[in-house]
Amino acid sequence: MNCFRRSAGLLLPAFVLAAMVVPLRAQQGSILGPQDYSAVMVIHTGGKTIRQNVAKRGLKYRQIMQIPGRPPMTTLMMLDTHKMYMIMSPQMCMESPLGQMPPLAQLQQEAKKQGHVKDLGPATITVGGHSYATEHLRMTYTTKKGQTFTSDVWTANALHHFPVQIETPDGKTRITYQNIKLSSPSAALFIPPANCHSMGGMGRP
């Protein structure tokens, strides 16, 4: 999944970006996924489970990571202004630059050229207690250096082919989505605290 982070040229968490840029069925949708949505993303890996509240509004992305035993941390990623904000508490916030992302049309073209989607047919799966009629897709992406990455993706028919489950072929890592809403999240969710300082400085009370 790190291939997507490299192809977009962004210093984003690999799992988050993988979930964002999974091409929808036959690559008909935007490479960044639905224009607007919110959901709970659940990552199962290494015997651990990590839950993240995620939201996307245009080119703005928000995640709240919840790791057992640790305080939640909010990350805002602004793909339009190429900035990222890490909010540890109302008094602690850091701002850092994101790498310049190529135009979306270029990314879309690269995904079509270097990616391959195999349709494995319809499948009914249960995610978060909900049953979905889905299309099971196997997505293979080959980097320019020849590295190949493969993920199985299940896109829900009733949710405009939103990828409700993503899994590596070995089954060691699985991402599922719950409480999916395809409406536009509030713009207020994507406003960073006024006390955010550049990386190397912390917000002050």
C-alpha positions in Angstrom: 0.0 0.0 0.0 3.0 2.3 0.3 2.9 2.6 -3.4 0.0 5.0 -3.3 1.8 7.3 -0.9 4.8 7.4 -3.2 2.7 7.9 -6.4 0.9 10.8 -4.8 4.1 12.3 -3.5 2.6 12.9 -0.1 3.9 12.2 3.3 0.7 10.6 4.5 0.0 7.5 6.6 0.1 4.6 4.2 -3.1 3.0 5.4 -5.0 6.3 5.2 -3.9 7.1 1.7 -4.4 3.6 0.5 -8.0 3.8 1.6 -8.4 7.3 0.0 -7.0 6.5 -3.4 -8.3 3.0 -4.1 -9.6 3.4 -7.6 -13.3 2.7 -7.7 -14.9 0.1 -10.0 -13.1 0.2 -13.4 -11.5 3.5 -12.3 -14.6 5.4 -13.0 -14.3 7.6 -9.9 -11.8 10.1 -8.8 -8.5 8.6 -7.7 -9.1 10.4 -4.3 -12.3 8.5 -3.8 -15.7 10.1 -3.2 -15.8 13.9 -3.1 -17.3 14.0 0.4 -17.8 11.4 3.1 -17.4 10.5 6.8 -16.9 7.1 8.4 -15.2 5.0 11.0 -12.2 3.3 9.6 -11.1 0.2 11.5 -7.6 -1.2 10.8 -6.8 -4.8 11.8 -3.1 -5.5 11.6 -0.4 -7.3 13.6 -3.0 -8.6 16.1 -4.1 -5.1 16.9 -7.1 -3.0 16.0 -6.9 0.7 15.4 -10.0 2.8 15.0 -10.1 6.2 13.2 -12.9 8.6 12.6 -12.3 9.9 9.1 -13.9 12.6 7.0 -13.2 14.1 3.6 -14.6 17.3 2.1 -13.2 18.0 -1.4 -9.5 18.1 -1.0 -9.5 18.3 2.8 -9.1 15.1 4.9 -9.5 14.7 8.6 -8.7 11.7 10.8 -8.9 11.0 14.6 -6.8 8.1 15.5 -7.8 6.1 18.6 -5.1 3.7 19.9 -6.0 1.9 23.1 -4.1 3.3 26.0 -3.2 6.5 24.2 -5.0 9.9 23.9 -6.7 10.4 20.5 -4.8 12.5 17.9 -6.4 14.5 15.1 -4.7 15.0 11.8 -5.8 17.4 9.1 -4.5 17.0 5.6 -5.1 19.9 3.2 -4.4 18.6 -0.3 -5.3 22.0 -1.7 -2.9 24.1 0.3 -0.3 21.2 0.8 -0.3 21.5 4.6 -0.8 19.0 7.4 -1.8 19.7 11.0 -1.2 17.3 13.9 -3.5 18.2 16.9 -2.5 16.4 20.1 -4.7 18.6 22.4 -6.3 22.1 22.3 -3.0 23.4 23.5 -0.7 21.4 21.3 -0.7 21.6 17.5 2.0 21.4 14.8 1.8 22.4 11.2 4.0 20.8 8.5 4.1 21.0 4.7 2.9 18.2 2.4 4.8 17.4 -0.7 3.5 18.9 -3.9 0.9 16.6 -5.4 0.8 16.3 -9.2 -2.4 17.3 -10.9 -5.3 14.8 -10.3 -5.5 14.1 -14.0 -1.9 13.0 -14.1 -2.4 10.8 -11.0 -5.5 9.3 -12.6 -3.5 8.6 -15.8 -0.7 7.0 -13.9 -3.1 4.8 -11.9 -4.6 3.5 -15.2 -1.2 2.9 -16.7 0.4 1.2 -13.6 -2.6 -0.3 -12.0 -4.7 -3.3 -12.9 -8.2 -4.1 -11.5 -9.5 -7.7 -11.8 -13.2 -8.3 -11.2 -13.7 -11.3 -9.0 -17.4 -11.1 -9.2 -20.2 -10.2 -6.7 -20.0 -11.1 -3.0 -22.1 -10.4 0.0 -20.0 -9.5 3.1 -20.8 -8.3 6.6 -19.0 -5.3 7.9 -19.7 -3.8 11.3 -22.9 -5.7 11.6 -24.2 -4.6 8.2 -24.6 -6.9 5.2 -23.5 -5.4 1.8 -23.9 -6.6 -1.7 -20.5 -5.8 -3.2 -18.2 -6.3 -6.1 -15.0 -8.1 -5.2 -12.0 -6.6 -7.0 -8.3 -7.5 -6.9 -6.2 -4.4 -7.4 -2.5 -4.7 -8.5 -0.2 -1.7 -8.7 3.3 -1.9 -10.1 5.7 1.0 -9.3 8.1 2.4 -11.8 10.8 0.5 -10.0 9.0 -2.8 -10.6 7.6 -3.4 -7.1 4.2 -4.9 -7.2 1.5 -4.4 -4.5 -1.8 -6.2 -4.4 -5.0 -5.6 -2.4 -8.5 -7.1 -2.5 -11.2 -4.6 -2.3 -15.0 -5.0 -1.8 -17.1 -2.0 -3.1 -20.6 -1.7 -1.9 -23.2 -1.4 -4.7 -25.6 0.6 -2.5 -22.9 3.1 -1.5 -21.8 4.1 -5.0 -19.0 1.5 -4.9 -17.5 2.9 -1.7 -14.7 0.4 -0.7 -16.2 -1.0 2.6 -13.3 -3.5 3.0 -9.7 -3.6 1.8 -7.5 -6.6 2.6 -4.0 -7.8 1.7 -3.8 -11.2 0.0 -2.2 -12.8 3.0 -5.0 -11.6 5.3 -2.6 -10.0 7.8 -4.0 -6.5 7.3 -7.7 -5.6 6.8 -9.3 -2.2 6.6 -13.1 -1.9 7.1 -15.5 1.0 7.1 -18.4 1.5 9.4 -21.0 4.3 9.9 -20.5 5.5 6.3 -22.1 8.7 5.3 -21.7 10.1 1.8 -22.9 13.6 2.7 -20.7 16.6 3.0 -19.1 16.9 6.5 -19.2 20.3 8.2 -16.6 22.7 7.0 -15.8 23.5 10.7 -14.2 20.1 11.1 -11.4 21.2 8.7 -10.4 24.4 10.4 -7.1 24.0 12.3 -6.7 25.6 15.7 -5.4 29.2 15.7 -2.4 28.2 17.9 -0.9 25.8 15.4 2.9 26.4 15.0 5.2 25.2 12.3 6.9 21.9 12.8 9.5 22.3 15.5 7.2 24.5 17.6 4.2 23.7 19.7 1.0 25.6 20.2 1.0 27.5 23.5 -2.0 27.7 25.9 
